[in-house]
Amino acid sequence: MKNQSILRKMVTQFCGKSLIRFEAKGKEGELQKILEDFSALPIYWMKFFGSTDVDQVLDAMEHAVYVYDVEHILLDNLQFILAGQATSAKRLQTMGKFDLQDHALEAFRRFATINNVHITLVIHPRKHEDYEALNTASIFGSVKATQEADNVVILQKGRMFKYLDVKKNRFDGQLGTVYLRWEPESQRYAEMKPTPKQKEQEEGRPNAPSQDPTP
């Protein structure tokens, strides 16, 4: 997704309302105020799109930390960044797909430690059966993806809800589940507290369909 599309969605999430409400005649002032408030947030964008050499990404991250005092970096996603690089002529004889991923993970881990920043790295799961609960072994690539991480949080699609599943927490070891509800107007997920019956149904068959599929 291009930065422009992400930006529009983030502004919607920031104000909690669809921007269509403010694009009507006579509400330009309200929209301008929202954009001004949003622009005051310390958010900076990298201009990379698609496959990008990890060293280029690291250079941009180093610049952001040095110039803007950035403390949290979000990279979405690892497969997209590394796409096609393992089969390029430059790397073909020295680095396979998983070796390339391990190299990137080591570099990001080292950067986070040296610069005292938090890096949130999105990694898509391996192919899996529908309604199958994901675990740390489901993460694409080698075990280094979870070994190097301080935290591992998986977005699960359950029978009744989506939920965040904390699988690793190196800081205090506390694990758990955060159930989510979708808010169409604001384009945000918000924490919800399911009823005891809903929670029993969800935990009883965490990723089963609500009814048997038609043969």
Disulfide bonds with the S-S distance in Angstrom:
none
